[in-house]
Amino acid sequence: MTDRPQVRPKAEGWQQQKDASGKPLLQFTEVKKSKPPVHLADLSVAERAEWAKELGLPGFRAKQISTHYFTHYTSDPEQMTDLPQAGRAELVQKALPKLLTEVRRLTTDNGDTIKFLWKLHDGALVESVLMRYPGRITLCVSSQAGCGMNCPFCATGQAGLTRNMSAAEIVDQIVQANKAIANGELGGKRKENSEGPERVSNIVFMGMGEPLANYNKLMTAIRTMLEPQPDGLGMSARNITVSTVGLVPAIKKLSEEKLPVTFALSLHAPDDELRDELIPVNSRWKVDEALDAARSYFDATGRRVSIEYALIKDMNDHPWRAELLAKKLNERGKGWVHVNPIPLNPTPGSIWTASTKQATNEFIYRLEAAGIPTTLRDTRGKEIDGACGQLAAATD
Ligand code: SAH
């Protein structure tokens, strides 16, 4: 076999921000600190009852309003006829302030994928992507406006971090998607013989942002997703995937929550030399540390971990890298992990491209031959720039 070249990460058409020492800048602090209004979805069930009490209302008012929001997906006081007419509009405005304003939506030709562009109260923009698959409906949600992790192959990272999203801003993406589904706006074929109302069944934190850099809001949002209706969305933890660049202390914290949430590590390179350039946070936590943390996650939760690997032509798709990856995973045991390669999605200004079919197949073959379960992920939403790494939330 001929030796393949080694392309190094280099961006064209945009300048990667650097810190004082010349390393790619990592932003953990928000640029903009404008807090969105507090919403019922920011509060636990106990805090909601407290909230009602403070307003001099009976505790069950909070439950009534929650029911409208979490089961009927409405924030419209007109529809809440079980609340006293006097002061209803003001009360609902206080409990369920509008958090997301739809700016634009793009739909694929066959209608089974919708990308929403949302404006937050302070003008910050975020996106979510709704996808119908046979037997499930997945929403890819954002956890931050922008992202501070500065990965050069991801469109979101190019603009840096604006701010963390609140728990309710995260949850409201799901409520708005459920509303669109209930209104029949998501196309595609429904599962045969299925009846009753449909809603989002799976969440992936693979939209804009680094979820583990917004840890507390992420956990509050997840708890509200898990809370049975009418107090929450009654979703299943197994159907929620948290994806991270590898913030090791936060991964440990997440394992201690003992929730069977699905965990995904965006690895993209098994060697520190390349990963230092592809995933700038690798300067803090190396490949081995991130893999150890992923393995501990499996030990704590029993949930099989996913390794995300965007295949980039001649950069990280060499057969020796597949073998090194398999070796590092096998060293940490069997049956605890699977690999999800995904052909790189194009982003503005990047000179690199997805691996060839042949290189992709070879990469998968080598992993599988080493006993690592591997599934090629689809590039759903690419035609509307809604696929992984393409969310830039621009209005034009
Ligand atoms: N910050 C988190 C979640 C957002 S990105 C994380 O990095 O995991 C969700 C997934 O899309 C990650 O696995 C990310 O590495 C991947 N991704 C980013 N840019 C991509 C691109 N251009 N093509 C394919 N996948 C990409």
Boltz pocket constraint, residues with backbone or C-beta under 6 A from the ligand:
constraints:
  - pocket:
      binder: B
      contacts: [[A, 149], [A, 153], [A, 154], [A, 155], [A, 205], [A, 206], [A, 207], [A, 208], [A, 209], [A, 210], [A, 211], [A, 243], [A, 244], [A, 245], [A, 264], [A, 265], [A, 266], [A, 308], [A, 309], [A, 310], [A, 342], [A, 343], [A, 344], [A, 345], [A, 346], [A, 347], [A, 388], [A, 389], [A, 390]]
      max_distance: 6.0
